[in-house]
């Protein structure tokens, strides 16, 4: 079922800028969190999500069939081509792009409230979609990234902020 769904998702290099915006997206909370507990929650969440994802990448290697050479030109195709020269298609499960997005959303709801938080949800959804349309991840990678991000964010939040 998942493979069939993944095959139906077209390769659209136009999504490359959204895909790469993840790096701005995940750094942003470290500039807005002024409360020490919230900052440490964010840092702990990022570390735990990264460690869990890296452990899975190392113990259950996966390979994604992505569009490598012969990409369309233009800025988006060039960005993906350069990225793929340095980042091989291994260790894609789960998606860290998606996993790390979850605490970013929570941080923005905590600091700015529902309007900015909702904008950040939209950005995170676009990032998740971009991982599929740029053929950097499969649907299962995205779902697993979300579940790990959600579980880690909730658990660390309860341990570091929720308990007083």
N, C-alpha and C positions, 0 to 999 in steps of 0.2 A: 504494500500500500504506500509506504513512505517513498520508495524509489520511484514509483509511478508518479506521485505528486511532484517530487523533485524534478523529474524529467519534463514535466509540463511547465515548469517555471522557466521562462525565457531568460537568456543572457542579455542584460541591458546595461551596457557600460556607463550610461548616463547616471547611474546610481553611485558611481565611484566617489564623488565628493561627499555624499552623505555617509558612505562607508568610512571614509577617512576622517569625517568630522567626529568620530568616536573619540579620537585622541584629545580633542578640545572638550568634548562633552564630559569625559571622566575626570578631567583635571579641575573643572569648574567648581565643584563643591569645596575643594580645599581652600578656595579663595573667599567663600561666602560663610563658612562655618566659623563662628567666633567663640562658641561655647566649647570648652575643652572636652567635655564628655562626648558631644556630638562629633568633634574632630577625631577623637580616638575611636569612636564607633565606626566612622567612615574608613579610617585607616585600617582598622582591624578587619572590617568587612572586605575591603579590597585585598588584603593579604590572604585571608582565608579563602576567598573565591579563587584567587590566583593559584594558591597552593593546591587546592582540591582539583582545579582544572588541569594544572600541570601534572599532578599525580595521575589523573585519568589519561592525559595525553601520553604519558610515559608507559603506563601499564596496559592500556587498551589502544594501541596505535590505530589510527584511522587515516584513510586517504580519500580526498575528495577529487572527483573528476571535474576539473574546472577548465575553462577556456584559457589556454596558456598562450601559445604563439598565434600569430595571425589575427590579433585583435584589431578591431577597427581603430583608425587613427583618432586624432583629436585629443583634447586634454584628458578626458575620462579614460580612454583606452590607453593613453600613455602613462597615466597614473597607475592603473592596474598592472600594466606591463612592467613598470619599474618595481612595483611592490612584489610582484610574483617572481622577479629575479632574485630577490633576497629572502622571501618567505615561501618556502616550499609547501605543497598541499598536504602536509601531514599534521596530525594532532589537531584536528578540527572539532573534535567532540569533547566537551561541549563548547559552545560559542562563548568565549570570554567577552566579546563585544556586548553580548546580550546580558551575561551574568553581571558584569560590572555596571551596567546601566541601571539595575534595580536600586542599589543604594543611592545613586545619583538622583533618581526621581524622589526617593524618600527625603533626602537632604533638602531638595528644593521645596517640597511641601512643608518641611519643618521651618525653613527660613522665610520663604516668600508667600506661602499659602496656596490656595487652590488655583488661582489664575496661572501663575508661573509654573506651579507643579504640573498643571494640565498641559501646558506648552511643552514641558520637559517629557511628559508621557508621550506626546505626539512625536517629538524628536527621537525618543527611544524606539518607538514603533517603526519609524522610518529607518533607523539604523538596523533594526532586526530585518526589515524587508530588504534593505540594501545588501545584507550579507547573502541573501538568497539570489537576488537578481544579478549580483556580480559573481555568482558561483563560487563564493568563498566558504559557504556553509550549506548544509542540508537542513530541511525542516526539523529533523530530530535534534540536530546540533543546537538549533535556536531554542527549541522547547526545553532541552536539558539545561542550557545556559540560564534560561529564565528560572527554572525550578531551583537550580543551585543558588543563583543570585537571591531569589526570594527567601529560601530557607536560611541561608547564611545571614542575610540582612536582618531577618526577623529574630533569629537566635542571638546574634550579637547585640541587636537593639535591646532585647529583653535583659541580656546579661550586663550590658554596659550603661544603658540609659534607664531602662524600665525599673530596675531594682535600685532602691535608694537606701 
